[in-house]
Amino acid sequence: MPAPLDNRWLLKAGTHMMISSRSLLLATVAVLASIGTWPKASAQEVDPAQQAASPSISLPPVSVTASPITTDQLGSFVPVTTLDREQIANQPGRSLGDVLFNEPGITASTFAPGASRPIIRGLDTFRVRLQENGFLSGDASNLGEDHVVPLDPLSAERIEVVRGPAALRWGSQAIGGVVNVINNRIPTTLPDRAVQGRISGGWNSGSRGWDGVGTTDVRVGNWVAHFDIFGRYDSDYRIPGGRRQENSGVRTDGKSAGLSYIFDQGFVGTSVSHFRSLYEIPGGEEAQARTALRAEQVRWSTRAEYRPSSGPIQRISGWLGFSKYRHEEIGAEEAGGLGDEEIGAGQLAGARVVHGGFRNSSWDGRIELQHVPVSTDLGPLNGTFGVSVEQERIRTTGEFLEFLPPNRTDRYAGYLFEELYLTPRLRLQAAGRVEFSRIVGATGDFSQGNLPFDPDVELESTGRRRTFAPFSVSLGALYDLPWAMQARLTGQYVQRAPTAAELFSRGAHDASGTFDIGNPNLRKERATTVELGLSRPTGVTRFDTSAFYSHFDDFIYRALTGNSCGEEFSSCAAGRDGEFLQTAFGQRNARFYGLEAKAEQDLFQLWDGNLGVSGRYDFVRAQFEGGGGNLPRIPPHRLGGGVFWRDGRIQSSIDYLHAFNQNRLGENETPTKGYDLLNARIGYTARLDDVRSANLSVIATNLLDSDIRNVASFKKDEVLLPGRTVRFLMTVTF
C-alpha cells in the first residue's frame, strides 16, 4: 500500500484557519442524516409527469459572461461549452482538466490526478487562458505539465469554455480559448431567501477517496454574504487489471468568504479565497522517487457594476484582483539533517526534501463601459469598450532557478465590441483589441548554438527586455433560421506575444523530462481563423456543431534538437544518453482545422419521463506547412452516443465514446492506441419541502475497464487513466 500523504504542512498556525476535508465530510454526513427529520414534500409539489411533458428541455444555455455585451437576445457568435453544477458533480475527475476531458473539442494534459490542464482544439498552456469569474488564475500551470490549476471543480457553479472572437475580451494569450470557472463568491444579485445553499458529499471506489463541499448565501437587507468550503482526499487510483497507479494520491482543500452590497442599479462586492493541494506525480522516475508537489494560493477579488438611469452609458463594470501563488516540488532523499519544513508527503525510508519551486504574484484589473443602443440607418447598434491591466511576477527557487530566471510581465490593453441588428433575424458583430506587452527577464548566452562551446565554462546570463504590441480583430454574423435554428459565421485575426518561458527558458524541466532552451528573439505569433456553426438549442431535436480552420504564421513550438543534457547546460551533448532530452523553441507556419458536434433527440414518452438518444463527434488536425509533418500530442477522432431517460425525479443515462488510434505523429512521437469508454449514471431527487431537496446519484465510469492512454499526455506510455470506477454522490439544497 502506498504511503499516505502527510498533511502536517496544512496545519500551520497563523492567519489561515483550516477545516480538514475529513471534518467537512463528517459535517456533511451529519446534515444528510438529519434529512429524515425535515418536513415532507408539499402537497402542491409539481407532478413528475407534468415536468416530463414540459417543452422547456434545452442544451446548456450560453451565458452572457461569454461576451461583454449584455443583451436579452438568445444565441452566441461563438461556440461555448457550458457545464452546470450537476454535470460537474457527475464527473469523477479531481481537477479542472479531468472534468472537461470528454467534452467535444476539449481534452486535457492528465499529467497527474492533481495536475491536469484543459487543451482546446489541440492548443494548450500559453494559448489557453484559465480564470475564475473573469479573474486571471494567477498560477504557474502553463509553465509545466506537473503544475496544479488552483481552480477546483468542487467550488464551481458553472464552467464555460469559450472559443472564437469572444476570447478577444480576455487577451491574446487566449488565442486558443478561455476556460472560465463561475461561482457566487462575489454575489451579484439578491437571493430569493434569507439563507440558501447546498451541501454535497461523495465517495469514489477507484481511489477510495472522499470529497465534499458546502456553500451558503446569507441575505440581510441589501447585503449578501457568501461562504464555501471544500475538500478531497484520494489514495492511489485503480487501473485496469486491479492494480494501483503508484504515487497518484491527492489532497486538496479550499475555502472562501465574500460580501456584496446590492442595490437597484448595481452592486459592489469583494471576496477572499484560499486554496491548498498536495499531490503526487505518477509514472517513471517521479513515482520511484515518490515525487509530490504542494501548492498554495491566496486570492483577493473585488467587482462592481453600476447601471445609470440616464445618459449615454447603460452599464459600467469593474474587476480588480490580486493573487499570491507558490508551490514546491518535493522528492525522496537520504535521511539525515532535515527540519520539519523539509518533510513533505509520504512516510519513506528517507524523508522528502524540497528540490525547488515557483512563485507567482499577479494583479489584474479591467473596466468596461457599455453604451446605450444607438439608432443607425442600418439598425440598432450596441457595444462595449474596455481597458485591462495585468501584471505577473514569477520567481523560481532551488533547482528551478536555472530552468527559468525571475521575470516580470506587464500587459495593458484596450478593446471594443459592437453588435449591429440589421434585421430581427440577422446580427453582425465586430471586435478589436490592442495590447502592449513588456517582458523583463534573463537568458543564457546560446550564441554558439545549443551545445556548450567549452564544457568547463558555466552558462552566462544576460538581462533582456522585450516589448510587443499585438492587435486582434474579428467579424461575425448570426442569423436566425426556421425551426429555432441559428447559423453563425466568424472570422478573426489574432496576434500573440511570446511568454517569458518561451523567451528565457534555459534548463532542465523534470515534468516533461526535457532541457528547454528559449529563444529571446521570437516574434509575435499570428493566427487567422474562419469558423462556421449551426445550432438548435431547444425543441425535441437539439444540436450544436462547429467547423473551423486556422492558419498560424510564426507558430511558436518546442522541438527536440537531437541532443541531451544533465542538470547543467555544460553537460549537454549530441545524442540521447543524457537524463533530459534537449528541446528548443522556434517558429514555423502551421495550420489547424477540425469539427465539433453534439446532439440530443427526444424519442417518445416512457412512463412519466422522456426517452432520448444523444450523439457527438470531434476531431482536430494540426500540421506544419511546407512538408514539416504533424504537430505532436494532437487528440484523435472521437465518436460517441448514448441513451437517456429523464422525468421530474429520476435522471439516468448511458454514454459510449470511442477514441480512434492516433497514428498521425509528431517528431519522435509514438503511436497511441484508441480506447472505448462506457459510462452510466442514475440519480433520484426527492423534494423535502418547497425549497429543500436531496439528490442521490450513482455514477459509473469506464465500465469496460479499458486501458486509456491520453495522446496529449507526456506520460501516456507510463501512466494509464483510471479503470472501472463507481462514485456515490449525495447533495442537499436548501
N, C-alpha and C positions, 0 to 999 in steps of 0.2 A: 504494500500500500504506500502511495507517495506520501512524503512528509507533509504535514499540514502547514498552511500559510500562517506565519506569525503576525498577530495583529497588534503587537505592542507598540509599534510605531504610530498606530492610530489613536493611542490612548494618552498622548502627551497633554499635560495640564496647560492652561492658558486661556486665551480668549475664545478658542474654537471648541465649544462643547459638542459632544457627540452622543448619539444613541446608536448602539450597535445594531446590525441587521438582525441578529437573533432576538434582541429586545423588541425590535419593531415587529417581527413576525409573531412573537408571543402576544403582543398587544393586538395584532390583527386577529389571531385566533380567539382571544377573549371577546373581541367585538362580534366576531362571527358567531360565537357560541351564544351570544345574547339575542340572536335573531328570534329564537322561539318565544321570547317574552314581548316582542314587538306586536303592535296591533295587526290584525288580519287585514287582508286586502279589502278595499272599499267595495260596497255593493254596486257602486257606479263605475266600476272598472270597465275599460273598453274590452269588448268581446274579441278574442283572438281571431275569429273568423272574419270579423269586420276589418281588423287590421290586415289580414291576409289579402282581402279583396281591395285594399286601398291602391289607387293608381299612382301613388307617390314614389314608387320604387325608382331609384336612380343610381347612377355611378357616383362615387365620391365627388362632392362638389368642389369646384375651383374657388379657392379663397381669394379675396381681394388683396391679401398680402403678396400675391404674385405680381402685382402691378402697383405702381404709385398713384394710379388714377382710380379713385373711388367712384364707382357708378352703380346703378341699380340694374344694369343690363346683364343678362346671362352670357356666358361664353368667355373665351380667352383667346388671345392671339398666339399663345404658346402652349405646348403640351406641359401639363402639370400633373405629376403623380401625387396623390393625396392618400395618406394612411390615417384613419381616425383612431381613436383610443382603443376601440375593440380590436381592430386589425393589428395594432401594435402589440396588445396584450396576448394575442394568439400566437405570436412568434416566439420560438424558444431561444432566439438569439440573445447574446449578452452584450451586444454593442450596436451602435447605430448602423454600421455596415451590414451586420448579420440580419437585422430586421428588414433591410431593403434588398437583400441578396437576390431574391427571386422575382422582383418587380421587372416588367418589360423595360429594356433599355438600361437597366441598372444591375451592377454586380458589386463585389466588394473585394478587398485585398485579403481578408481572412488570414492574416499573418499569425494571429494568436487570438484565443477567445476573448481576451480583454482589449485587443487592438485590431480593429477591422474597419477600414475607411471606405466609404462609398466610391464606386467607379461609375461614371456616367458616359455611355456611348464610347467606351474604351479609353476615356480620358480620366486621369486621377491626379492626386497630390496637388501640384501648384495650379492646376486648371479647374479644380472643383472647390468652391468656397463652402465652408461649413459655418453655420450661425445659429443663434438662439434668439427668437423674436426679433430678428433683424440685426442683432449684435454679432460682431466677429467672434469666432470661437476662442481666439487668443491662445492657442495651444502650440504644440510642435509636431502634430501628426503628419504634416506634409513634409517633414524633414527625415522621416524614417518609418518604414512599414511596421516597426515594432512599437510605435508610439501610440498611446491611447487617445481616443477622441473623448473629451470630458463633457459630452452631451449624452447622458444615459437615456435610453428609450423609456425607462420607468417614469421619468419626470415629464414625459411628453403628453400633451393632449392631442396633438396632431403633428404629422411630419409632411412637409411639402418638398417635392423635388421639382425645380424649375429649370427648363431648358429654353434656349432661344432668346429673343430680344429682351424679354423682361429681366434677364440676368444683367443687362447693362446698368440697371439700378444699383447693383452691388459692386461693379468694377470689373476691370479686365482680367483679374485673377479668377473670375467666374466664367471664363471663356468656355468651359465645358458644362457648367451648370451650377446651381445653388441648391444645397440641402438646408432647409430651414426648420428647426425644431421649435414648435409653437406650444407654449403653455401659458398659464394665467399668473405667472409670478409677479407681473405688474398688472393688476386688474384695470380694465379699460371700460367696463360697463357695470352698472349696479346689478347684483344678483337678484333673483326673484324672491329669495327667502333670507332671513337674518343669518342663518347658518346653513351651509350646504357643503358637500364634499363626497369623497369616496375613500374606501379602504379596500386594498386588494392584496391577496397573498397567493403564492404558487409554489409547487414542488415539481422538480424535473428529474425523471428517472435516469436520464443519460448521464448527468453529472452528480446525481444525488444532491442536488442543490435547491436552496430556498431563495425566494425573493419576495419582497413586499414593498408596498408604497401606501402612504396615507397623505391626503391633501384636503384642505378645507378653506373656504372663503367665509369671512365673518363681516356682516354689514352692520354699521352703526350710523344711522343718518346717511350722509353722503360719503362717509368714509368706508373703505373696504380693505380689510387685511387678508392676506393670503399666507398660508403656511403649507409646506410639504416636506416630507422626509421619505427617503427610500434606502433600500439596502439589498444586497445579494451576496450569497455565499455558494460557490460551486467548487467541487473537487474535480479531479481529472475526469474528462468526459469519456464515455464509452464509444468505441469504434466498431465497425462490423467484425464479427468473429468473437465477440465477447471480451476483447482486450480493452485496455485503457490507453488513451493517448497520454504518455508520460509528460509531466511538467506542464499541465494545462489548467491549473486551478486559477480561480478569480475571486477576489473580494472587492466589492465596491460599495460605497455609501455616499449619500449626499443629503443636503437639506437647504431650505430656502425660506426667507421671510420677506414679504412685500407689503407696501401700504400705498393706497391711492386715494385721492380726493376727486370725486366725480361730480360734475355739475352739468347744467343743461347744455352748455356749449363746448364741453370738452372734458379733459381730465389731466391730472398730473400725478405721477407715481414713481416709486423707487423700490428697489429690491436688493438684497444681498444673498448670495448663494455660496455654498461650499461643496466641493467635490473631492473625493479621495478614492484611489484604486490601488490595489496591489495584485499583480497578475504575473503568471509565469509564461515563459516562451517555450513552446514545444518544438521537437524536431532537432535532429543533428547535434552539433556541439553544444547548442544552447540548453537542450534537455539534459545532456550529460553533465554539464556544469551547473545545473539547477538555476539557470539564469531567470531573473524576475525583474520587473520594473515596479517602482512605487511612485505614484503621481499624486499631485495635489493642486487644486486651483481654487482661488477665491475671486469672486466676480461681484462688482457693483454696477448696477444699471439703473438708469432713470429715463422715463419717457413722458412726453406731454403732448397734448393736442388741444387746439383752440379753433372753434368754428365761428367766425364773426357773423353777426346777424345782417350786416350790410357791407357794401364795399366791393372792390374787385377780387378779393381773396376769400374763398369759401372754406379753406382748411389750412392750418399751419401745424405741422408736426415736427417733433424733435426727438432725437435719441442721443444719449451720452453714456458711455460705458468705459469701465476700466477693469482689467483682469490681470491677475498675477499667477502664473503657472510655473510649476517646476516638476521635474522627475529625475530619478536616479536609477541607473542600471546596477543591479547587484548580482553577484555570482559567487560560485564556490571559491574558497581559498583555504590554504592550510591554516589550522587553528593557531592561535598564539598572538597576544598583544592587541586584541581587538576590543574597543569600547562598545558600549551599548548602541551608540549611534551607527556603528558599522555593521550591526547584526540586522539582517533583513529577514526574508521569508524562508521558512523551512528549518527543520532540525536535521542538520547534516553532520557527517563525521567531522568536517571542518565548517567554520562559520561562513556566512556570506558577507562579502565586503562590497563597498561602493567602488565601482570602476570609473564612473563619470556620470555626467548628467547634462540636462538642458534647462534653461530658464527663459521665460518669455514674459515681459511686461508690456502690455498693449493698451492703447487708448483708441477709441473710435467714437465719432460723433457725426450726426447728419441732421440737416434741416430741410424740410420740404414745404413748398407753398403751392397749393392747388388753386388755380384761378376759377372764377365763376364761368359757366358756359358762355361763349361768345357767338353771337349770330353772324354768320358769313353768307355770302352768296351761294356757297356750296352746301352749307348746313351748319349745325351747331358744332363748336369747337371746344373741347375740354382738355385741360392739360395741367402738368405739374413740373415745377422747376425745383431742383435740389442741389445742395452742396454737401460734400462729405470730407472728413479728415480722418486719417488712420495713421497710427504710429506703432511700430513693433520694435522692441529692443531684445535681441536674442543673445544670450550668453551661454557658453559651454564651459564645462568643468571637467577635470580629470583627463581621462584618455580622449574625450571628445573635443578637447581644446585644439588638438591637431586636426581633427576632422573638419571643423568649421569655426574659425575665429569669431570673437564677438562682433556683432554687426547691428546696424540700425537701418530701418526702412521707414520713410515718410511718404504718404500718399495724400494728395489733395485733388479734388475732382469737382466738376460741375456737370449736371445732366438735365436733360429736358425730354419729357414725354408729352405728345399731343395726340388726341383722338378726334377724328372728324367723322360725323354722322352724315354720310352722303344721302342715304335713304333710310327708311325704317329697317331695311334688311342689310344694308352694306355699311360697314365701318372701316375706316383707314386709321392706321397708327404710324407715327414717325417718332423716332427717338435718337438722341445723340448724347455723347459723353466725351468730355475732355479731361485728361488726368495729367498730373505732374508727379513723377516718382523719383525719389532720391534714395540711393542705397550706398551706405558707407560701411566698409569692412577692410579686410586684408586678404591678400592672396600670395601664394608661393611663386617663386621665380621658375617658370617652366620654359624659359627661353630656349633651352637645349632639347625640348621635346618632353615626352612622357617618361623618360628614363634618366636617372641621375648622371650628370657629367662626371662626377667623382664621388664614389660611394662613401668616401671618408669626410665629405663636406656636407654639413647639415643644410636642409632646405631653408632659404632665406625668405622672409615675408616682407611684403611691401603694402603699405596702406593704399587703398583705392576708393575712389568716389565715382559713381556712375549716376547720371540723370537721364530720364526718359520722359517723353510727352506723348503717350499713346492716346489715340482717339478712336471712337467707335460710333457707327451709325446703323440704324435698322429701319426697315419699312415693312408694314404688314397690312393684310386685308382680311376681314372676317365677314362672311356672307351667310345669312340665314336661308336655308333651303327648306323645301317642303318636308313634311313628316318629322318636324322638330330636329332636323339635321343642321349642322354648321360646317362650312368649309373655311379653311384658313390657309393663307399663303404668306410666307415671311421670307425676307432676305436680310442679311446683316453682314457688316464688315467690322471686325474687331481686331484691335492691336493689343498685345500683351507685353509688358516689360518683364525681362527675366528677374528671377528672385536672387536673394543673397546666396542660397545654396547652389544654384546653377552657376553663379558667377565665381564664388570664392571657395567652394569645397576643395579639400586638399589632403584627405586622409582616409584611414580605414573606417568602414561602416559595418559593424558586426551584424546588423539586422539583415542586410542583403548579401553579406559575405563579399563585399566589394571594397576596393580602394578608389574613391571617387576623386576625380580631378575636374574642377570647374574651369570655366572659360570666361575670364574677365572682359573679353571683347565681344560677347554675344550681342546681337542686335535684337530689335523688337520682333516678336512673333506676330504674324498676321494671318487671319482666317476669314474666308468668305464662305458663307453658308446660305443655302436655299432649302426651305422646308415646306412641305405640303401636308396638310392634315384634314381629316374628316371625322366628325364625331356626332353621336346622338346620345345625350346624357340621360334622357328619360324615355319612358314607354316600355312595352314588353320586349322590345329589341333595343339593346343599349351597346354602344361600342365607341372606341376612340382609337384612331390609327394615325401614324405619322411616318413620313418618309423624308430623309434628309441627305444632303450632300455637302461636304465641307472640303475646301481646298486651303491648305496651310502653306504660306510662304515662310521660309526660315523657321520651320518647326524645330523646337529645341528638344533634343533627345539625348539619352545617355547610352553609349555603346561600348562594348568590350573592345579593348585595344589589342588583345593577344598577349599582354604582359600580366605579371602577377607580382604581389608585394607582401611584405610582412607588415608590422605595425608602423614602420617609418618609410618615408619616400626613398631614403638611401638604400633600402633593401629591394626596391623594385628591379625586376629583371625580365628579359624576354622569356616567354614560356609560361607554363601554368603550374609550376612547382610550389609557388608561394601560397601562404594562407589565404590571401584575398585576391580575387580577380580584379585587375585594374580596369576601370571604366573612365571615359572622358566625355564631357558634354560637347555637343556640336550642333549644327543646324543643317537641315535639308528640307526640301519641299516634300509635302505628303498630302494624301487625300483620305478622307473618311466618308463612308456612306453606309446607310442602313435603314432598317424598318422596325417599327414597334406597333403592335396591335393587340388589343384586348376586347372581348365582347361577352355579353350575357344575353340569354334568350329565355324568357319565361315560357314554359310549355303548356301547362294546364294546372288547375287547382286540384290538389290531392288532399283529402280530409279537410283540415282547416288551414292549409298552407299552400304555397306556390312551389311547384316543382320546376326546375330550370336547369340549363346547361351553360357552361362558360368555356371560353377558349382564349388562347394567347399565343403570340409568336414574336420573336425578336432576333435580330442579328445586326452585327456591325462588322464592316470590312475596313482595314486600315493598311495602307501601303505607302512606301516611299516612292517618289516619282523617279523616272529615269532608270528603271530596272533595278532599283535599290532593294527590292524584296519587301517582306512584311514587317510591320511593327510587332514587337513582342507582347505577350500576355494579353492578347485580344480575346474576348469571350467568344464562344462558338454559337452557332444557331441553337435556339431553344424553342421547343414546340410543346404546348400543353393544353389540357382541358379538364373539365370537371363537371360534377353534378351537385346541385344544391337543393335543399328544401327548407323553407322558412315560413313560420307563422308568427303570431304575436308573442309567443313564449319560447319556442324551440328554434334554434338555428343549427343547421347541420350541413356539412359539405364534404366531398371527396375530390381531391385535386391531384392530377398527374402531370409531371413535367419531364420531358426528355431533352437532355443536353447532348448534342451530337459530338462526335470526335472532332478535335481541333488538330488538323494536320497542316494548316497554313501557318508556318512557323517563322518567327524572327530569327536573327542570327544567334547561333549557339543555344537555341531553344529545343526542347524535346517534345514529342507529340503527347497529347493529353487525351486519354480515353473518355468517351462520353459516359453518361450515367442516367438512371431512371429514378425519379424522386416521386414517391407516393405519400401524400399527407391526408389526414382526415380530422374532422372536428365535429363535436356535438356539444351544444350548450343549452341550458334551461334557465329562463329568467322568471323569477317569482316577484309579483308586486306585493309589497308588505303593507303599504297604505298608499295614499295619493301621491306621496313624494319619494318614498323609500322603496328600493328594490334590491334583490340579491340575484346574482348570476353564478351558476356553477358550470364550468366548461371542462371538457377533456379533449386535449389536442394531441394527436399522434403525428410524428414526423418521421420520414424515411422508413416507412413501414416495410419496404422491401429489403432493408438493411444493406443498401447499395454502397459500394466503395465510391466516394465522391471526392474527386480531386479538382480543385479550382484552378483553372488556367491562369488566372491573374495573380495567383499567389507565388511568391518567391520560394515557398516551401512545399509546393504541390507534390514533389517527389518524396518528401519526407513525412508529410502530415496529411492524414485523412480527416475529412469533416465528420461530425458526429453521426453515429449509426442510429438504429431504431431507438426512438425516444418517445415517452409519454409524459405529458405535462398536465397537471391538475391545477385549476385556477378558480378562485372564488373572489367575487367582487361585490361589495355592498356600496350602494349610492344612497345618499341622504340629503 
